[in-house]
Amino acid sequence: VNGPWYDYTGFPKERREVYYKKVREQVEKAGYPVVDFSGHEYDKYFLKDTIHLGWKGWIYFDEAVQKFNSEK
């Protein structure tokens, strides 16, 4: 998520970390691979607005998809 936006709305990083952990655990429990971009909350251009990937985010996403496909 967009760190600065969620800080502004009053949803602090500490609570977001709990949210990220729950999502990771649920996805892994279901047997699916997880790509975690939570460390990019504050990266400029990673998101272009509050929830959509920006050009930098798409680069990371594309690399993750390529890695996933090459491991099959």
N, CA, C and O atoms as a Tinker XYZ file with bonds, in Angstrom:
   288  protein
     1  N      0.834000   -1.182000    0.000000    73     2
     2  CA     0.000000    0.000000    0.000000    64     1     3
     3  C      0.878000    1.244000    0.000000    63     2     4     5
     4  O      2.090000    1.157000    0.198000    81     3
     5  N      0.278000    2.371000   -0.217000    73     3     6
     6  CA     0.978000    3.648000   -0.251000    64     5     7
     7  C      1.206000    4.135000    1.181000    63     6     8     9
     8  O      0.290000    4.654000    1.820000    81     7
     9  N      2.419000    3.967000    1.674000    73     7    10
    10  CA     2.745000    4.306000    3.053000    64     9    11
    11  C      2.377000    5.717000    3.464000    63    10    12    13
    12  O      1.689000    5.898000    4.469000    81    11
    13  N      2.817000    6.733000    2.711000    73    11    14
    14  CA     2.474000    8.100000    3.110000    64    13    15
    15  C      0.958000    8.349000    3.167000    63    14    16    17
    16  O      0.478000    9.058000    4.051000    81    15
    17  N      0.219000    7.770000    2.233000    73    15    18
    18  CA    -1.237000    7.964000    2.235000    64    17    19
    19  C     -1.860000    7.331000    3.477000    63    18    20    21
    20  O     -2.682000    7.953000    4.150000    81    19
    21  N     -1.468000    6.102000    3.776000    73    19    22
    22  CA    -2.055000    5.438000    4.934000    64    21    23
    23  C     -1.588000    6.055000    6.243000    63    22    24    25
    24  O     -2.331000    6.033000    7.225000    81    23
    25  N     -0.384000    6.601000    6.285000    73    23    26
    26  CA     0.029000    7.374000    7.462000    64    25    27
    27  C     -0.906000    8.567000    7.644000    63    26    28    29
    28  O     -1.365000    8.847000    8.751000    81    27
    29  N     -1.177000    9.256000    6.553000    73    27    30
    30  CA    -2.056000   10.431000    6.579000    64    29    31
    31  C     -3.460000   10.073000    7.065000    63    30    32    33
    32  O     -4.078000   10.843000    7.801000    81    31
    33  N     -3.963000    8.911000    6.657000    73    31    34
    34  CA    -5.322000    8.518000    7.039000    64    33    35
    35  C     -5.406000    7.967000    8.460000    63    34    36    37
    36  O     -6.500000    7.694000    8.953000    81    35
    37  N     -4.259000    7.803000    9.121000    73    35    38
    38  CA    -4.267000    7.322000   10.496000    64    37    39
    39  C     -4.108000    5.821000   10.646000    63    38    40    41
    40  O     -4.339000    5.277000   11.725000    81    39
    41  N     -3.714000    5.143000    9.571000    73    39    42
    42  CA    -3.464000    3.692000    9.623000    64    41    43
    43  C     -1.945000    3.512000    9.671000    63    42    44    45
    44  O     -1.301000    3.414000    8.626000    81    43
    45  N     -1.370000    3.467000   10.870000    73    43    46
    46  CA     0.085000    3.504000   11.025000    64    45    47
    47  C      0.795000    2.242000   10.525000    63    46    48    49
    48  O      0.199000    1.173000   10.395000    81    47
    49  N      2.065000    2.408000   10.258000    73    47    50
    50  CA     2.892000    1.322000    9.725000    64    49    51
    51  C      2.835000    0.082000   10.610000    63    50    52    53
    52  O      2.799000   -1.035000   10.092000    81    51
    53  N      2.824000    0.248000   11.914000    73    51    54
    54  CA     2.796000   -0.899000   12.823000    64    53    55
    55  C      1.548000   -1.759000   12.590000    63    54    56    57
    56  O      1.632000   -2.987000   12.582000    81    55
    57  N      0.415000   -1.127000   12.403000    73    55    58
    58  CA    -0.818000   -1.878000   12.142000    64    57    59
    59  C     -0.810000   -2.485000   10.744000    63    58    60    61
    60  O     -1.353000   -3.570000   10.533000    81    59
    61  N     -0.200000   -1.794000    9.795000    73    59    62
    62  CA    -0.100000   -2.354000    8.442000    64    61    63
    63  C      0.769000   -3.602000    8.451000    63    62    64    65
    64  O      0.499000   -4.549000    7.712000    81    63
    65  N      1.806000   -3.615000    9.273000    73    63    66
    66  CA     2.666000   -4.798000    9.364000    64    65    67
    67  C      1.859000   -6.011000    9.829000    63    66    68    69
    68  O      2.067000   -7.119000    9.335000    81    67
    69  N      0.949000   -5.809000   10.769000    73    67    70
    70  CA     0.077000   -6.894000   11.230000    64    69    71
    71  C     -0.790000   -7.375000   10.070000    63    70    72    73
    72  O     -0.956000   -8.577000    9.865000    81    71
    73  N     -1.336000   -6.437000    9.323000    73    71    74
    74  CA    -2.159000   -6.768000    8.152000    64    73    75
    75  C     -1.353000   -7.568000    7.132000    63    74    76    77
    76  O     -1.821000   -8.598000    6.648000    81    75
    77  N     -0.153000   -7.107000    6.802000    73    75    78
    78  CA     0.695000   -7.811000    5.828000    64    77    79
    79  C      0.987000   -9.240000    6.287000    63    78    80    81
    80  O      0.948000  -10.181000    5.494000    81    79
    81  N      1.278000   -9.384000    7.580000    73    79    82
    82  CA     1.583000  -10.712000    8.119000    64    81    83
    83  C      0.387000  -11.648000    7.966000    63    82    84    85
    84  O      0.547000  -12.801000    7.567000    81    83
    85  N     -0.802000  -11.160000    8.280000    73    83    86
    86  CA    -2.006000  -11.985000    8.150000    64    85    87
    87  C     -2.238000  -12.406000    6.701000    63    86    88    89
    88  O     -2.575000  -13.559000    6.432000    81    87
    89  N     -2.060000  -11.482000    5.780000    73    87    90
    90  CA    -2.259000  -11.806000    4.362000    64    89    91
    91  C     -1.250000  -12.857000    3.916000    63    90    92    93
    92  O     -1.618000  -13.838000    3.269000    81    91
    93  N      0.038000  -12.654000    4.262000    73    91    94
    94  CA     1.078000  -13.634000    3.896000    64    93    95
    95  C      0.737000  -15.016000    4.435000    63    94    96    97
    96  O      0.814000  -16.009000    3.712000    81    95
    97  N      0.357000  -15.074000    5.715000    73    95    98
    98  CA     0.044000  -16.362000    6.342000    64    97    99
    99  C     -1.144000  -17.045000    5.671000    63    98   100   101
   100  O     -1.111000  -18.255000    5.446000    81    99
   101  N     -2.176000  -16.299000    5.352000    73    99   102
   102  CA    -3.356000  -16.890000    4.710000    64   101   103
   103  C     -3.029000  -17.422000    3.323000    63   102   104   105
   104  O     -3.467000  -18.512000    2.952000    81   103
   105  N     -2.266000  -16.662000    2.564000    73   103   106
   106  CA    -1.916000  -17.092000    1.205000    64   105   107
   107  C     -1.016000  -18.322000    1.258000    63   106   108   109
   108  O     -1.229000  -19.282000    0.517000    81   107
   109  N     -0.012000  -18.298000    2.134000    73   107   110
   110  CA     0.885000  -19.448000    2.262000    64   109   111
   111  C      0.135000  -20.680000    2.764000    63   110   112   113
   112  O      0.388000  -21.791000    2.298000    81   111
   113  N     -0.777000  -20.493000    3.701000    73   111   114
   114  CA    -1.571000  -21.609000    4.227000    64   113   115
   115  C     -2.403000  -22.254000    3.118000    63   114   116   117
   116  O     -2.635000  -23.463000    3.134000    81   115
   117  N     -2.843000  -21.453000    2.168000    73   115   118
   118  CA    -3.623000  -21.965000    1.039000    64   117   119
   119  C     -2.730000  -22.635000   -0.005000    63   118   120   121
   120  O     -3.227000  -23.211000   -0.973000    81   119
   121  N     -1.407000  -22.560000    0.192000    73   119   122
   122  CA    -0.481000  -23.239000   -0.701000    64   121   123
   123  C     -0.023000  -22.439000   -1.902000    63   122   124   125
   124  O      0.483000  -23.004000   -2.872000    81   123
   125  N     -0.194000  -21.135000   -1.847000    73   123   126
   126  CA     0.206000  -20.294000   -2.973000    64   125   127
   127  C      1.502000  -19.550000   -2.654000    63   126   128   129
   128  O      1.780000  -19.253000   -1.492000    81   127
   129  N      2.291000  -19.252000   -3.681000    73   127   130
   130  CA     3.500000  -18.454000   -3.453000    64   129   131
   131  C      3.127000  -16.999000   -3.159000    63   130   132   133
   132  O      2.085000  -16.507000   -3.592000    81   131
   133  N      3.989000  -16.338000   -2.426000    73   131   134
   134  CA     3.746000  -14.947000   -2.041000    64   133   135
   135  C      4.890000  -14.078000   -2.540000    63   134   136   137
   136  O      6.061000  -14.413000   -2.362000    81   135
   137  N      4.548000  -12.982000   -3.154000    73   135   138
   138  CA     5.518000  -11.940000   -3.471000    64   137   139
   139  C      5.128000  -10.750000   -2.610000    63   138   140   141
   140  O      4.022000  -10.222000   -2.732000    81   139
   141  N      6.021000  -10.337000   -1.754000    73   139   142
   142  CA     5.716000   -9.310000   -0.763000    64   141   143
   143  C      6.382000   -7.992000   -1.147000    63   142   144   145
   144  O      7.608000   -7.876000   -1.116000    81   143
   145  N      5.583000   -7.016000   -1.501000    73   143   146
   146  CA     6.096000   -5.693000   -1.849000    64   145   147
   147  C      5.910000   -4.693000   -0.709000    63   146   148   149
   148  O      6.041000   -3.487000   -0.915000    81   147
   149  N      5.608000   -5.183000    0.478000    73   147   150
   150  CA     5.337000   -4.270000    1.591000    64   149   151
   151  C      6.542000   -3.395000    1.935000    63   150   152   153
   152  O      6.375000   -2.310000    2.493000    81   151
   153  N      7.724000   -3.841000    1.617000    73   151   154
   154  CA     8.920000   -3.045000    1.874000    64   153   155
   155  C      9.068000   -1.848000    0.954000    63   154   156   157
   156  O     10.005000   -1.063000    1.097000    81   155
   157  N      8.157000   -1.705000    0.020000    73   155   158
   158  CA     8.219000   -0.602000   -0.944000    64   157   159
   159  C      7.165000    0.471000   -0.682000    63   158   160   161
   160  O      6.891000    1.304000   -1.546000    81   159
   161  N      6.582000    0.447000    0.502000    73   159   162
   162  CA     5.519000    1.409000    0.830000    64   161   163
   163  C      5.914000    2.862000    0.587000    63   162   164   165
   164  O      5.090000    3.678000    0.175000    81   163
   165  N      7.156000    3.169000    0.841000    73   163   166
   166  CA     7.602000    4.561000    0.763000    64   165   167
   167  C      8.472000    4.839000   -0.462000    63   166   168   169
   168  O      9.013000    5.936000   -0.597000    81   167
   169  N      8.610000    3.863000   -1.349000    73   167   170
   170  CA     9.421000    4.065000   -2.554000    64   169   171
   171  C      8.690000    4.976000   -3.533000    63   170   172   173
   172  O      7.554000    4.713000   -3.927000    81   171
   173  N      9.358000    6.035000   -3.909000    73   171   174
   174  CA     8.783000    6.954000   -4.884000    64   173   175
   175  C      8.559000    6.215000   -6.202000    63   174   176   177
   176  O      9.427000    5.472000   -6.659000    81   175
   177  N      7.416000    6.419000   -6.796000    73   175   178
   178  CA     7.004000    5.847000   -8.088000    64   177   179
   179  C      6.652000    4.362000   -8.030000    63   178   180   181
   180  O      6.303000    3.781000   -9.057000    81   179
   181  N      6.736000    3.732000   -6.854000    73   179   182
   182  CA     6.316000    2.333000   -6.780000    64   181   183
   183  C      4.807000    2.242000   -6.997000    63   182   184   185
   184  O      4.320000    1.343000   -7.682000    81   183
   185  N      4.090000    3.170000   -6.416000    73   183   186
   186  CA     2.646000    3.288000   -6.650000    64   185   187
   187  C      2.385000    4.635000   -7.310000    63   186   188   189
   188  O      3.086000    5.612000   -7.046000    81   187
   189  N      1.369000    4.677000   -8.174000    73   187   190
   190  CA     1.067000    5.961000   -8.818000    64   189   191
   191  C     -0.049000    6.716000   -8.106000    63   190   192   193
   192  O     -0.238000    7.911000   -8.329000    81   191
   193  N     -0.780000    6.022000   -7.259000    73   191   194
   194  CA    -1.805000    6.654000   -6.428000    64   193   195
   195  C     -1.916000    5.819000   -5.159000    63   194   196   197
   196  O     -0.927000    5.222000   -4.734000    81   195
   197  N     -3.068000    5.763000   -4.556000    73   195   198
   198  CA    -3.169000    5.053000   -3.279000    64   197   199
   199  C     -3.066000    3.544000   -3.410000    63   198   200   201
   200  O     -2.667000    2.886000   -2.449000    81   199
   201  N     -3.412000    2.958000   -4.570000    73   199   202
   202  CA    -3.405000    1.494000   -4.674000    64   201   203
   203  C     -2.858000    0.922000   -5.976000    63   202   204   205
   204  O     -2.631000   -0.286000   -6.054000    81   203
   205  N     -2.640000    1.735000   -6.991000    73   203   206
   206  CA    -2.219000    1.207000   -8.292000    64   205   207
   207  C     -0.707000    1.300000   -8.473000    63   206   208   209
   208  O     -0.076000    2.286000   -8.092000    81   207
   209  N     -0.145000    0.248000   -9.064000    73   207   210
   210  CA     1.291000    0.244000   -9.314000    64   209   211
   211  C      1.689000    1.388000  -10.232000    63   210   212   213
   212  O      0.991000    1.714000  -11.192000    81   211
   213  N      2.825000    1.986000   -9.911000    73   211   214
   214  CA     3.440000    2.978000  -10.783000    64   213   215
   215  C      4.483000    2.279000  -11.644000    63   214   216   217
   216  O      4.603000    1.055000  -11.612000    81   215
   217  N      5.237000    3.062000  -12.413000    73   215   218
   218  CA     6.201000    2.440000  -13.334000    64   217   219
   219  C      7.226000    1.599000  -12.579000    63   218   220   221
   220  O      7.609000    0.527000  -13.049000    81   219
   221  N      7.670000    2.064000  -11.427000    73   219   222
   222  CA     8.665000    1.310000  -10.657000    64   221   223
   223  C      8.056000    0.027000  -10.091000    63   222   224   225
   224  O      8.716000   -1.013000  -10.076000    81   223
   225  N      6.828000    0.087000   -9.635000    73   223   226
   226  CA     6.145000   -1.099000   -9.126000    64   225   227
   227  C      5.956000   -2.150000  -10.198000    63   226   228   229
   228  O      6.085000   -3.346000   -9.935000    81   227
   229  N      5.647000   -1.700000  -11.424000    73   227   230
   230  CA     5.468000   -2.652000  -12.526000    64   229   231
   231  C      6.764000   -3.386000  -12.851000    63   230   232   233
   232  O      6.731000   -4.550000  -13.252000    81   231
   233  N      7.893000   -2.728000  -12.684000    73   231   234
   234  CA     9.182000   -3.398000  -12.925000    64   233   235
   235  C      9.354000   -4.542000  -11.930000    63   234   236   237
   236  O      9.709000   -5.655000  -12.317000    81   235
   237  N      9.107000   -4.272000  -10.663000    73   235   238
   238  CA     9.216000   -5.327000   -9.646000    64   237   239
   239  C      8.208000   -6.442000   -9.893000    63   238   240   241
   240  O      8.531000   -7.622000   -9.752000    81   239
   241  N      6.989000   -6.066000  -10.262000    73   239   242
   242  CA     5.952000   -7.060000  -10.548000    64   241   243
   243  C      6.356000   -7.938000  -11.730000    63   242   244   245
   244  O      6.252000   -9.162000  -11.658000    81   243
   245  N      6.813000   -7.320000  -12.812000    73   243   246
   246  CA     7.237000   -8.087000  -13.994000    64   245   247
   247  C      8.373000   -9.048000  -13.660000    63   246   248   249
   248  O      8.377000  -10.190000  -14.121000    81   247
   249  N      9.336000   -8.591000  -12.861000    73   247   250
   250  CA    10.443000   -9.463000  -12.463000    64   249   251
   251  C      9.938000  -10.646000  -11.639000    63   250   252   253
   252  O     10.417000  -11.767000  -11.808000    81   251
   253  N      8.983000  -10.405000  -10.754000    73   251   254
   254  CA     8.428000  -11.486000   -9.929000    64   253   255
   255  C      7.686000  -12.500000  -10.795000    63   254   256   257
   256  O      7.786000  -13.704000  -10.556000    81   255
   257  N      6.948000  -12.033000  -11.789000    73   255   258
   258  CA     6.228000  -12.940000  -12.689000    64   257   259
   259  C      7.215000  -13.761000  -13.513000    63   258   260   261
   260  O      7.032000  -14.966000  -13.682000    81   259
   261  N      8.255000  -13.116000  -14.023000    73   259   262
   262  CA     9.267000  -13.843000  -14.796000    64   261   263
   263  C      9.944000  -14.902000  -13.942000    63   262   264   265
   264  O     10.163000  -16.024000  -14.399000    81   263
   265  N     10.278000  -14.555000  -12.705000    73   263   266
   266  CA    10.909000  -15.523000  -11.803000    64   265   267
   267  C      9.968000  -16.698000  -11.545000    63   266   268   269
   268  O     10.395000  -17.852000  -11.588000    81   267
   269  N      8.705000  -16.417000  -11.281000    73   267   270
   270  CA     7.718000  -17.466000  -11.038000    64   269   271
   271  C      7.606000  -18.388000  -12.246000    63   270   272   273
   272  O      7.612000  -19.610000  -12.099000    81   271
   273  N      7.505000  -17.814000  -13.425000    73   271   274
   274  CA     7.362000  -18.620000  -14.642000    64   273   275
   275  C      8.604000  -19.444000  -14.952000    63   274   276   277
   276  O      8.497000  -20.546000  -15.490000    81   275
   277  N      9.765000  -18.931000  -14.623000    73   275   278
   278  CA    11.001000  -19.669000  -14.913000    64   277   279
   279  C     11.223000  -20.821000  -13.936000    63   278   280   281
   280  O     11.982000  -21.744000  -14.231000    81   279
   281  N     10.570000  -20.776000  -12.779000    73   279   282
   282  CA    10.723000  -21.837000  -11.780000    64   281   283
   283  C      9.742000  -22.977000  -11.992000    63   282   284   285
   284  O      9.805000  -23.978000  -11.277000    81   283
   285  N      8.846000  -22.854000  -12.946000    73   283   286
   286  CA     7.849000  -23.906000  -13.201000    64   285   287
   287  C      8.438000  -25.023000  -14.018000    63   286   288
   288  O      7.745000  -25.993000  -14.328000    81   287
